[in-house]
Amino acid sequence: MGTRAPRYTIILAAGEGTRMGSTTQHKVCFPIDGQPAVNRAIKIYNECGIEQHILVVGALAGQVIETVGNAFENVIFAYQAQRLGTAHAARQALKVLDGLQSEHDVLLVAGDRIIKPAVLEQLFDLFYRQTLDLAVLAVPSRPASNQGRLVCDDSGRLLGIVEAVDIRQRQVYHRLFEMFGKGLLPSIEELLQLVKNGFAVGGHLAAEAKCETAFGGLWRALTTENRSLSAADILKLIPPEKTRFEFNCAAGTRVFKTPDEIQNSRLLNTSVYLIKTSALRYALAGLDRDNAQQEEYLCEMVNQLVSAIKNGRPQYAVDYLAVQDPNRVLGFNTPSELLEVEALLHSGPKNPALEQV
């Protein structure tokens, strides 16, 4: 590949991958056409000219290290002891980079991604041609996708990325706020059902622990025995700032979006980023866990960099590459999705609507 390439990857493979339904095999170690998914990905990165890989491990760490270590010599492993989010995992890799005293560009990617080399070449070209600090890889939106949404202003400039779980959380808050604003007074049971259904994924209700994490005092109030709540009581438990989304523009102005507007975004996040280590360090330093999962989101670094203004000018240059064919950036979360990925790689595209989360 003739295009300039970053020197490092940070590959995130610390999660438990519970939707794969296995407690003995890590998600990234499942084979695709006879080759572990993560090894297939690293092979592609090597072919694209990337010299060194930092693989963040956590759950079933020994298995992942053995699988990758037996196949490659240019991989350094970082351990995430507590699973506190994708950005927290990236912090562990950044510690390794800081130890190497290297200020280089990094391809930051989820461990199950299988990306066509030509797509990576386009991403690298965009990054270096425009002298960016961060480039994000996106695909067209699809109905009911559980991927994060890219948010752009009216001129198409990237403002941020929002996780699907946060969209669902704020859709619930927004609907409740509107209902009470119109004078509608549903029963506690109806309110509880609205929260459960609004936070469900693909018709599957979320675990109660996840609902409590997302809705805090509201959830506890609705699920407490012998509850007696007035409309005023409920409204006090709906944070107004969580009924919408707010973004800081590079020009220093603020943009407000409703949850439904974010849900209907035309672009989905693929969890593939090309970033300068200096920008990564800045973005990670400003993150918090004020979200529906109370985790450190890696996608939040987009919002951090876009809103960084100094002397009235943007400090960081951020852009995205939209890949029109979603089958050129694959990923999987379930056994059925894994089978579809394998079928696509083995015999060509069959299902353009394949979910990539």
N, C-alpha and C positions, 0 to 999 in steps of 0.2 A: 504494500500500500504506500503510495507516494505522499499522501497527505500527512502533514505534521501530526503527531500523536502526543497525548499526555504521557508523562513518565510513570504515573501510578494509577492503580484502581484501588478503591475502597469497596469491598464486597460485603454486604450485610447478610449474615447467615446465623444469627444468634437466636432468632425466634423459635417457638415450639412448633409452629405449623400444624396446629390442632385439627384443622379442617381436612388434612390428609388422612386422619383416622388411624395413625400409627404412633405407638409409644416407643418403638424400637428402631425406627428408621427416620433419619432427619429428612425434611422436605427436600433440601438441595442434593441429597444423596440418592434420591429416587432416579432410576435410569431412564434415559430417553434414547430409545433405539440402541440399548446396550451400554450406554455411557452415562455416568452420573451427571445430573443436570449442571452442577457447579463446575465440573471438569470440562464439560462441553462449552460453558461460557468462558472459562479461563483460556481455553484453547483459541477461541475467537479473539479474545483480547490480545493474546500473544501475537496472533497473525496480523493484528492491526498495529503492531509496533509498540505496545505498552510493555515496559521493562519489568515492573515490579508490582506485586499485588499484596494488599493488606486485607486479610479475611477476618472479619469479626465473628467469633463463635460464642456460643452460650449453651443452649440446650443441646444435649448429645454432642458436646464439643469434641470428645475423643474420636467419635466416628467420623466427624467432618474433617478433623485434622488428618486422620489416617487416610481417608479417601483422597483428599487433595495432596497431602504430603507425599504419597506414594507415586503420584503422577507428575508433580511439578517441583522444581527447585527454586523458583523465583517467587515464593509465597511466604509472607510473614503473618503470623497469627496474633490477633488481639482478642482478649477475653472480656466479655460483658457479663459480670457477675450478677447484676440485677437488670431485668428487662424493663427499662423505664422509657422505652420509645426508640424510634429509629434514629433520632438526633443524638440520643444518649449513646447508642451503639457507635455512631460516627465519632463521638468524642474519644472513644477508646482507640480508634484507629488514628485519630489526630495526635494522640500521645505518642504513638509509634513514629509518625512523621516528624514530630517535634524532636524526637530522639535522634532521628537521622539528620537533623538540622537542614532539612530540605524545603525550599520554597519553590514548589513545582505545581503543575496543574494535575488535577485528580479527576478521574472518572468515578463517580460515586453511584453505586447501583445495587439493587436488590439481588440476592444470591441466586434466584431462580430465573432471571432474565436470559432469554436467548434472542440476541439481536443480530440482524443481518449486518455483515461487515460494511456493506454499502451505506447503511443508515449511520453507523458509527463514523464513517468517513465524512458524511454530510454534516454530522454534528461537530466533528473536529474542525471542518472547514469553516462553518459558521462562527465558531468560538474564536479561531485565530484570525480569520479575515476581518471580523468586526472588533477585535481586541476586547472581548468580553471578559467579565469577571465570573459570570455564571451563564450557562446555556442549559435549558430544560428541554427534554424530549417529550413530545405530546402526540396523541393520536386522536382521531375524530370521536366525538361523543356517541354513545349508544344508549338506548333506553334501559333504565334499571341498572346501569353499571354501578358497581360499588367502588370505582376508582375516584380519586380526588379530582376536583375541577380546577382548571386554569381560569383565572379572572383577569379580564383585560378592560382597558378603558375604551372610550368610543373610537379612538384612533388605532386600536389594536395593540397598544403597549401593555405588557404584562404588569399586573398589579400584585398578584399573589396566587397562592394555591390553597384550596380549602379541602380538607378531608371529608369524605362522604358522611362519616359518622357525625361530624360537626354540623353538616347541612341538615341532617335529620333532627338533631337536637334542637337547632334553632327554628326549624319548621314547626316543631311542636310548640315551642315557646311563643312563636309568632301567632299561631292559630289560637292558642289559649288567650293571648293578649287581645286579639281581635274579637273573639267571642265575648269576653267580658266588656270590651269597649262598646259592643253593640247591645249590651244589656242581657245577653243570653246567660242563663244560670243553670248549667247542667248539674246533675247529681255527682257526688264524689265517685261513684262507680263508673259513671260515664266519662268523667275526667280521667280516671285511672286507665280506662280502656283506650281513650284517645292517645294517652302517652305511650302505652304499650304498642298500639298499632302504628303510631307515627314513628317509633324508634325501631320497628321491625325491619329485617333485611330479607327481601325475597319471600315475604310471607312468614318468615320464622321469627318468633318473638325473641328479643334479647334476654339474656339471663338477668335476674333481679339485681345482682351485684353490679352489672354494667349500667342498668337503669339508675341505680342509686348514685353511681359515680357521675353519670351525665346530668342528673336532675337534682341531686343533693337534697336540700330541704323540702322542695316540692314533692319529691318521691316519698320521702319519709312521712310527710304530713298526710299524703293520700293513702299510705299503706298502714297507718297507725290505727289500731283498734279503737272503737268508740270515738271516732273522729267527728268533729263538728266544725266545719270551716265555712266562713262567710266569703262573699266575693272579694271583699277587701283583704281578707287573710290570704286568699289565693294570689291576688295581684302582687302582694308584698313578696311572694316567693318566685315571681317571674322577673328576673333581672332585665330591665329595658334594653341594655346593651347587647343582650343575647337574643333579641328578637330580630336582629339584622346583622350585617357584616360591614365593617368599616376598613377602608384601605387608604394609606397615605400615598399620594402620587409623587412622582419625581419633581413636579413643579411646586410641591409643598402644600397642595390642596388635598382635601379629603373626599373620598367617594364612598357613598353608602349603597349597599345592595341588599335586596331581600333574599331570604334563603331560597325561594323559588327561582329567582333570577340566577343565583349561583348554580342551582340544580340543573338549569337549562343551558349551562355553558356549552359551547360547541367543541371544547377541547378537554381531553382527559389526561391526567398525569400518569406517566409510566414508571415513576420512581427511578429515572435515569437522569443524572446531572453531571455536567462537566464544569468544574469550578477551580478557581485559584485557591491555594491553601490559605492565603491571607484573607480572602473573602470568606472562606469556610470558618476560619478562626473567629472573625468578627461576628458572623451570623450566629454561631453556636453560643457565643458569649451573651447574646441578648435574648435567648429563648426562655420561655417559662412553660408551665404545665396547665395553663388556664384554658382548658378545652374539654371536650366531652369524654375523653379517656384519661385525662390528667397524666398525659405522657408528653415527652419532648418530641415534637414532630419535625422530621427532616424537611418536609416541604415548607415549613414556616420560615426557613432561611431565605426563601424568595421574598417574602414580605419584609423581612429584616433588611435585606440589601436594597430593595426598591425604595424603601422609606428613609434610607440613610442620606441625609442632606447636610452639606457643609458649605457655609458661605453662599447659600442659595443655589448650590449646584449639586447634582447627584454624585455620590462618592463611588458608586459601582454601576457598571454597565451590565444589564441583564436582558436576555432575549430567549426565545424558544424556537425549536424546530418542530413543525407539525408534519408528521409522517402520514400520508393519506391512506396507506394500506396498513391496517392494524396488525396483520399477520407477519409484519416485518419486525415487530417488537413483542415477543411472546413471554408469557409467564403463566403460572398455575397456582391454584390454592387447594384444589380437590383432585381426587383420583380421576374423575371424568375429564376435567380440564387437562390433566397430564396426558391422558390418552389422546385427546384432540391435538395437543401440541406435538406429540410424537407422530400422529398421522399427518399433520401439516408438514413437518420436517422430512418425513419419509416419502410422501407421495404428492406433495404440493397442496395449496390451499383448498379446503373443502368447506370451511365455515367462517366466512368473513366476520361474523359477529362474536367470535370466540372471546370470552372474558379474559382480561389480562390484569390481574390485581397483585 
